[in-house]
């Protein structure tokens, strides 16, 4: 292998298996589940090893672009951020990564990695990728298979075939998620879990996509050709990308190609597929309890307690998960926590916004938290990062009062520019043009009180916006 692996980190998903912490507005890959870093940041650190990896490509969607940018900067990594205009499943994302990699290097070797997985031994992970890259350079599409630690029914399996080189084997078969009996047999027969992470020669992948799924490759190639810079991001052309077939890379290529190989990864891997996995991966007290936040357990063992705000008290219970956020609570036996996705579907069917939206919403300039809501009013706590600037906007149905509690706000109100200090307030009547900025060196915090006949976020008419959301 003459060149380094170009790592492609896929982080556009909106998984619900860790609800209520993970939701559409802030999915699990961006959440700090183990220590300060999110799983996305942990992956970015892994693929920042410049002895094996080239600068990364991060593929996400427009909704998460500023979160991705902020988290990359916070962990000291770098990467080209590519925006999908809509979701088209993993085959289209891999096709886009393939084209971008080939534009860098016609002999490019690409590694595709999920942003929401956890690796225990980073050095061994990097070495496994290096070995897989050597195999990929011979024209193979190499999946990293995980030696099973249990007869799990939640993973797809890989049947290894004939030996190739450097510990790699041909893939004899991909097997869908089995029942318990088959999973136990697969364990005995030496099958591997399919981790969904793979490394390939970019020219080989392009050829296979053109052969098996031209309705993916051709539109994505056009979307890349028509892509345009958007601030610090590369935005794929929406018209062309929207024509791409929606299909996973497993169905599109991996289960059909004759060039599939597998390398075993013994580096300690988890896809963090549910709250049971979070408990398994977390540090425990002497009774086996994992407590994150204001949680207390009396006469109970092997529990997972996570609380963002309220005090959570558990008495005399074992092996349960209690997950408490500001606006939702999940209580379940850990053994049944894999049913969370079904519960989210049930909550969604009843029209509960908490199924997909958090009360605290991230914005490129900072964030806001909805504190209280009534028929004609809403109270928010707003935080603006140093240098953050909200859009120049107006509302047709509400007036706003802003009270600064920390920092300094520079407020535009029609033709005025007003500096508002701590403990001071300003009134914005219905229909006035207004904007807020933080010119200071510390976060700006304020309380916003909205009053009016309609308080929805779609009553924001943006006139100008430095983040190009107009």
C-alpha positions in Angstrom: 0.0 0.0 0.0 1.8 3.1 -1.2 -0.7 5.7 0.2 -2.4 6.3 3.5 -6.0 5.3 4.1 -8.5 8.1 3.5 -10.9 7.7 6.5 -14.5 8.5 5.8 -16.6 8.9 9.0 -20.4 8.5 8.5 -22.4 10.6 11.0 -25.7 11.5 9.4 -27.9 8.9 11.3 -30.6 9.7 13.8 -30.7 6.5 15.9 -33.4 6.1 18.4 -32.1 3.1 20.4 -30.7 5.4 23.1 -33.8 7.5 23.4 -34.6 9.7 25.3 -31.0 11.0 25.3 -30.6 10.3 21.5 -33.1 12.0 19.3 -33.3 13.4 15.8 -32.2 16.9 17.0 -29.1 15.4 18.7 -28.4 11.8 17.9 -26.2 9.4 19.9 -23.0 9.9 17.9 -22.8 13.5 19.2 -23.6 12.7 22.8 -21.0 12.2 25.6 -21.9 8.7 26.8 -18.4 7.7 28.1 -16.4 10.6 29.5 -16.2 14.0 27.8 -15.9 13.0 24.2 -18.8 11.9 22.0 -18.4 8.6 20.1 -18.0 10.7 17.0 -15.0 12.5 18.6 -13.6 9.2 19.7 -13.7 7.9 16.2 -12.1 11.2 14.8 -9.3 10.8 17.3 -8.7 7.2 16.1 -8.5 8.1 12.4 -6.2 11.1 13.1 -3.2 8.8 13.4 -1.2 10.2 10.5 1.1 7.2 10.2 -1.8 5.2 8.7 -4.5 7.7 7.8 -4.8 10.7 5.5 -7.0 13.7 6.4 -10.5 12.6 7.0 -13.8 13.1 5.1 -16.9 13.4 7.3 -20.2 12.8 5.7 -23.2 14.2 7.4 -26.4 16.1 6.6 -27.2 19.8 6.7 -29.0 19.6 10.1 -25.9 18.4 11.9 -23.2 20.4 10.1 -22.4 22.9 12.8 -22.4 20.3 15.5 -19.9 18.2 13.4 -17.7 21.3 12.9 -17.7 22.2 16.5 -17.0 18.7 17.8 -14.1 18.2 15.3 -12.5 21.5 16.5 -13.1 20.7 20.1 -11.2 17.4 19.9 -8.3 18.8 17.9 -9.0 16.8 14.7 -9.4 18.0 11.1 -11.6 16.8 8.3 -13.5 17.8 5.1 -17.2 18.0 6.0 -19.4 16.9 3.2 -23.2 17.6 3.4 -25.8 15.3 2.0 -28.9 17.3 1.0 -31.2 14.4 2.0 -30.8 10.9 3.3 -30.2 8.2 0.7 -28.8 5.4 2.9 -25.2 4.2 3.0 -24.6 3.3 -0.6 -24.9 6.9 -1.8 -22.7 8.1 1.0 -20.0 5.5 0.1 -20.3 6.5 -3.6 -19.8 10.1 -2.6 -16.7 9.2 -0.5 -15.3 7.1 -3.4 -15.6 9.9 -5.8 -14.0 12.5 -3.5 -11.2 10.1 -2.6 -10.4 9.4 -6.3 -10.3 13.1 -6.9 -7.5 13.2 -4.3 -5.6 10.1 -5.5 -6.5 7.7 -8.4 -5.0 4.9 -6.3 -6.8 5.9 -3.1 -7.6 3.4 -0.4 -10.7 4.4 1.6 -11.8 3.3 5.1 -15.5 3.8 6.0 -16.2 4.0 9.7 -19.4 4.6 11.7 -19.4 7.6 14.0 -21.4 5.9 16.8 -19.2 2.9 17.5 -16.7 2.4 20.4 -13.3 0.8 20.2 -11.5 -0.3 23.4 -7.9 -0.7 22.0 -7.2 2.2 19.7 -3.6 1.1 18.7 -4.9 -2.4 17.7 -7.7 -0.8 15.7 -5.2 1.3 13.8 -3.0 -1.7 13.1 -6.0 -3.8 12.0 -6.9 -1.0 9.5 -3.3 -0.9 8.2 -3.4 -4.6 7.5 -6.9 -4.3 5.9 -5.5 -1.5 3.7 -2.7 -3.8 2.4 -5.4 -6.4 1.4 -7.6 -3.6 -0.1 -4.7 -2.4 -2.2 -4.9 -5.8 -4.0 -8.4 -5.0 -5.3 -10.4 -6.3 -2.4 -13.3 -4.8 -0.4 -12.4 -5.6 3.2 -14.9 -5.8 6.0 -13.6 -5.7 9.6 -15.3 -8.7 11.3 -15.6 -8.9 15.1 -15.0 -12.3 16.9 -18.3 -12.8 18.8 -18.2 -12.8 22.6 -21.8 -14.1 22.8 -24.5 -15.6 20.6 -25.9 -12.2 19.9 -29.0 -11.9 17.7 -28.7 -8.2 17.0 -25.9 -8.4 14.5 -25.4 -9.7 11.0 -22.8 -12.4 10.7 -20.0 -13.2 8.3 -18.9 -16.7 7.3 -15.1 -16.6 6.6 -13.9 -18.5 3.6 -10.5 -19.3 2.0 -7.4 -17.5 3.3 -6.0 -14.7 1.2 -3.1 -12.8 2.8 -2.1 -11.0 5.9 -4.7 -12.8 8.0 -7.5 -11.9 5.6 -10.0 -14.4 4.3 -12.6 -14.4 1.5 -16.1 -13.9 2.6 -18.1 -17.1 2.0 -21.4 -15.6 3.0 -23.1 -12.7 4.8 -25.9 -13.8 7.1 -28.8 -11.7 8.4 -29.5 -11.3 12.1 -30.2 -14.9 13.3 -32.4 -16.4 16.0 -30.8 -17.5 19.2 -30.2 -21.1 18.0 -28.5 -20.1 14.8 -26.4 -17.5 16.6 -25.1 -20.2 19.0 -24.2 -22.4 16.1 -22.5 -19.5 14.3 -20.4 -18.9 17.4 -19.2 -22.5 17.3 -18.5 -22.4 13.6 -16.2 -19.4 13.8 -18.5 -16.8 12.2 -17.7 -13.1 12.8 -20.0 -10.2 13.6 -20.4 -7.7 10.7 -19.2 -4.4 12.2 -20.2 -2.3 9.2 -16.7 -0.8 9.0 -14.8 -1.6 5.8 -11.7 -0.6 3.8 -11.4 -0.7 0.0 -9.6 0.3 -3.1 -11.7 3.3 -4.4 -11.4 2.3 -8.1 -12.7 -1.1 -7.2 -15.6 0.2 -5.3 -16.5 2.6 -8.1 -16.5 -0.3 -10.6 -18.6 -2.5 -8.4 -21.2 0.3 -7.8 -21.3 1.0 -11.5 -21.9 -2.7 -12.2 -24.5 -3.4 -9.4 -26.1 -0.1 -8.8 -25.7 2.4 -11.6 -28.8 4.2 -10.2 -26.6 5.1 -7.2 -23.2 5.8 -8.8 -24.3 8.0 -11.7 -26.5 10.5 -9.8 -23.9 10.7 -6.9 -21.1 11.4 -9.4 -23.2 14.2 -10.9 -23.9 15.5 -7.4 -20.2 15.6 -6.7 -19.5 17.4 -10.0 -22.1 20.0 -9.2 -21.2 20.4 -5.5 -20.6 23.9 -4.2 -18.8 25.3 -1.1 -21.2 26.4 1.6 -19.2 28.3 4.3 -16.6 25.7 5.4 -18.6 22.7 4.0 -19.0 21.0 0.7 -22.7 20.8 -0.2 -23.7 18.1 -2.8 -26.1 19.1 -5.5 -29.6 18.3 -4.2 -31.2 17.7 -7.6 -28.7 15.1 -8.7 -28.3 13.5 -5.3 -32.0 13.2 -4.9 -32.1 10.9 -7.9 -29.9 8.3 -6.2 -31.5 5.0 -5.3 -32.0 4.5 -1.5 -30.1 1.3 -0.6 -27.5 0.3 1.9 -24.0 -0.5 0.9 -24.4 -4.1 2.2 -27.3 -4.8 -0.2 -25.8 -2.7 -3.0 -22.3 -4.2 -3.1 -21.1 -6.2 -0.2 -23.5 -9.1 -0.5 -23.1 -9.3 -4.3 -19.4 -8.7 -5.0 -16.9 -11.5 -5.5 -14.2 -9.2 -4.2 -15.3 -9.2 -0.5 -12.8 -10.1 2.2 -12.8 -10.0 6.0 -10.1 -9.2 8.5 -10.8 -10.0 12.2 -10.7 -7.1 14.6 -9.8 -8.1 18.2 -9.7 -4.5 19.4 -12.8 -4.6 21.6 -15.7 -3.2 19.6 -19.3 -2.1 20.3 -21.9 -0.4 18.2 -23.5 0.9 21.4 -26.7 -0.5 20.2 -28.8 0.1 23.4 -28.7 1.0 27.0 -27.5 -2.5 28.0 -24.3 -1.8 25.9 -23.9 1.6 27.7 -24.0 -0.2 31.0 -21.5 -2.9 29.8 -19.0 -0.3 28.6 -19.3 2.1 31.6 -17.3 2.1 34.9 -19.4 0.5 37.7 -19.5 0.9 41.5 -19.0 -2.1 43.8 -22.6 -3.2 43.3 -22.4 -3.1 39.5 -24.4 0.1 39.3 -23.6 2.8 36.7 -24.7 6.2 37.8 -24.4 9.3 35.6 -25.8 12.5 37.1 -28.1 12.8 40.2 -28.9 9.2 40.7 -29.1 7.1 43.9 -29.5 3.3 44.4 -30.5 1.7 47.7 -30.3 -2.1 47.9 -30.0 -2.6 44.2 -27.4 -3.9 41.8 -26.3 -3.8 38.1 -28.5 -0.8 37.3 -27.9 2.0 34.9 -29.1 5.4 36.2 -28.7 8.5 34.0 -30.2 11.8 34.9 -29.7 15.2 33.2 -31.6 17.2 35.8 -33.9 15.6 38.4 -32.9 13.4 41.3 -33.6 9.8 40.5 -33.9 7.3 43.4 -34.1 3.5 42.9 -34.9 1.2 45.8 -34.6 -2.6 45.8 -34.3 -3.1 42.1 -31.7 -4.9 40.0 -30.8 -4.9 36.3 -32.9 -1.9 35.3 -32.2 1.2 33.3 -33.6 4.6 34.3 -32.9 7.3 31.9 -34.2 10.8 32.9 -33.9 13.9 30.7 -35.5 17.3 31.1 -38.7 16.2 29.4 -38.8 12.4 29.2 -38.1 9.4 31.4 -37.4 5.8 30.3 -37.7 2.9 32.8 -37.0 -0.6 31.6 -35.3 -3.9 32.5 -31.9 -3.8 30.9 -32.7 -7.1 29.2 -35.6 -5.4 27.4 -34.0 -2.1 26.6 -33.7 -3.3 23.0 -37.4 -2.5 22.6 -36.8 1.3 23.0 -37.0 1.7 19.2 -40.6 0.2 19.3 -41.5 2.5 22.2 -40.3 5.6 20.2 -42.5 4.5 17.3 -45.4 4.2 19.7 -44.8 7.7 21.2 -44.4 9.1 17.7 -47.7 7.6 16.6 -49.4 9.5 19.5 -47.9 12.8 18.2 -45.5 13.5 21.1 -42.8 15.9 19.9 -40.4 14.5 22.6 -40.1 11.4 20.4 -37.7 13.3 18.1 -37.0 16.7 19.5 -35.0 17.8 22.6 -36.1 20.7 24.7 -32.6 22.1 24.4 -31.8 22.9 20.7 -28.3 23.5 19.3 -27.8 26.3 16.9 -24.6 27.4 15.1 -24.4 30.5 17.3 -25.1 28.5 20.5 -28.2 26.9 21.9 -31.6 27.6 23.6 -33.6 25.7 26.2 -37.4 26.0 26.4 -38.0 26.5 30.1 -41.8 27.1 30.2 -44.6 27.4 27.7 -48.2 28.5 28.0 -51.1 29.4 25.7 -49.7 32.9 24.8 -46.1 32.9 26.2 -42.9 31.0 26.1 -39.7 31.4 28.2 -36.3 30.3 26.8 -32.8 30.3 28.2 -30.5 31.4 25.4 -26.7 30.9 25.3 -24.6 32.7 22.6 -21.0 31.7 22.0 -18.3 34.4 21.9 -18.5 35.8 18.4 -21.9 34.2 17.8 -24.5 36.2 15.8 -28.2 35.4 15.4 -29.9 36.1 12.1 -31.5 39.5 11.3 -35.1 38.6 11.6 -38.7 39.6 12.5 -41.9 38.0 13.8 -45.5 38.6 12.7 -47.1 37.1 15.8 -45.0 37.7 18.9 -43.0 40.3 20.8 -39.9 39.4 22.8 -38.3 40.6 26.1 -34.6 39.8 26.5 -33.0 39.9 30.0 -29.2 39.5 30.0 -28.0 37.5 33.0 -24.3 36.9 32.0 -22.1 38.7 29.4 -22.9 41.5 27.1 -25.3 41.5 24.1 -25.1 43.7 21.1 -28.7 44.2 19.9 -29.8 45.6 16.6 -33.4 46.9 16.8 -34.6 48.4 13.5 -32.1 51.3 13.0 -30.6 51.2 16.5 -27.6 49.3 17.8 -27.8 48.9 21.6 -25.3 47.4 24.1 -27.2 45.4 26.8 -25.2 44.5 29.9 -25.8 42.0 32.7 -29.1 42.7 34.6 -30.4 44.9 31.8 -33.2 44.2 29.4 -34.6 45.2 26.1 -38.1 45.0 24.5 -38.6 43.9 20.8 -42.1 44.7 19.6 -44.0 42.6 17.1 -42.7 43.2 13.5 -39.4 45.0 14.4 -36.2 43.9 12.7 -33.8 42.6 15.3 -30.6 40.8 15.7 -28.4 39.8 18.7 -24.6 39.2 18.8 -22.1 38.3 21.5 -19.1 40.7 21.1 -17.5 39.5 24.3 -15.0 36.8 25.4 -17.4 34.8 27.5 -20.7 33.1 26.7 -23.7 35.4 26.6 -26.6 34.0 28.6 -30.1 35.6 28.6 -33.7 34.9 29.3 -36.1 35.4 26.5 -39.8 35.9 27.2 -42.1 35.6 24.1 -45.6 36.8 24.2 -48.1 36.6 21.3 -50.8 34.7 19.5 -48.4 32.2 17.8 -45.0 31.1 19.1 -43.8 28.5 16.6 -40.3 28.5 15.3 -41.7 29.0 11.8 -42.7 32.5 12.7 -39.1 33.6 12.1 -38.6 35.6 8.9 -34.8 35.7 8.3 -33.5 38.7 6.4 -29.7 38.1 6.8 -27.7 35.3 8.3 -24.0 34.7 8.5 -24.7 30.9 8.7 -26.5 31.0 5.3 -29.9 29.7 6.7 -31.9 32.4 4.8 
